[in-house]
């Protein structure tokens, strides 16, 4: 080492240690420390075939004193964590020739295209008619776009999860426009997995929990201290550092090891693998309730163990044929899609009630899970939507959408917000601003109608 190098080390290394050399070693730990208040998350939940507007939208009160309705009652104890929206339209053309349920699903999750363009045609498809399912997502869906552009959603070992509760939503069961609500890009559907046992194996198989000594030993060799990996370099460095500066070096090393210790003992407190029972039955009707409930268990556990921060769940595909008998209190054996076209408001209200109750239980569990000074729900933006309002008419206006959580983003919980002629494009742009993603327009400018005042505080 020549004199010039020696002077460089004396003058710059120790003055910058912790902000340069050692900071590079500690960067993953510092990022983890920044997450102690709880990571940001996105959860998108779809339920199909429309609603009963008269039983859904509040008709009394104002922004904060609105009256509860029969279909919102399952969320009553989550009122302060919920935003009810009216006047959020689907950004799609009513004259689109293809399947309207599929077009509604794409309108919500994918950047909407110009009116004249409609949706992207699947390569090689020539059947373009009013019943056609010939189209697909043209661009990444909003969950994948946010995942790519928002750092706080990145980091866990699983980038995102796509879940379903109907076997008829999985790849190979039919066209993606009615089944997928997540897309990596043009014609790249990220299909939902509707078998909880498969999801469990994929998500939790390699999770090492405190008390799992054999697994912990195996993991220990893979997760040694970052300082252990550079012991030789540090020993050499100590020999070159002036003795007067050794206390500073030792203090920095001790601080890094202490910080590392906070995150090296395994997943966060309370993290545990969900306990899933055997699914009874083989068909959708017999499986649906159990699968829906188990998928929500998986969502909570995956979030609590910070295995992923982006999840989408579709309870069933856009033309769902899960019958009324499958739901608690349901009778008649009428398929959900068929009931929406009769329309049979009794069946529709009963299915809406089940999906609301199942979702509400998940949200209550998230609210009860503490993270830093808040809760898991505070740190998660939940979007609960349908691909149309009236199933028999495939209506575009007034989508029955709710937002939950998002307290860390300033979501104005407890509000009933009524707009005129706004769209999901506006909702996503408003959310982009809150998460620091600088994108002023979502999809074609035609569908961007203006700000949603009052949504975020």
Buried (B, 14 or more C-beta within 10 A) or exposed (E): EEEEEEEEBBEEBBEEBBEEBBBEBBEEBEBBEEBEBBBBBBBBBBBBBBBBBEBBBBEEEEEEEBEBBEBBBBBEEBBEBBBBBBBBBBBBBEEBBBBBBBBBBBBBBBBBBEBEEBBBBBEEEEEEEEEBBBBBBBBBBBBBBBBEBBEBBBBBEBBBBBBBBBBBBBEEBBBBBBBBBBBBEBBBBBBBBBBBEEBBEBBBEEBBBEEBEEBBEEBEEEEEBBBEEBEEEBEEBBEEBEEEBEEBBEEBBEEBBEBBEEBBEBBBEEBEBBEBEEBEEEEBBBBBBBBBBBBBBBBBBBBBBBBBBBBBBBBBBBBBBBBBEBBEEBEEEBBBBBBBBEBBBBBBBBBBBBBBBBBBBBBBBBBEBEBEEBBBBBBBBBBBBBBBBBBBBBBBBBBBBBBBBBBBBEBBBBBBBBBEEBBBBBBBBBBBBBBEBEEEEBBBEBBBBEEBEEBBE
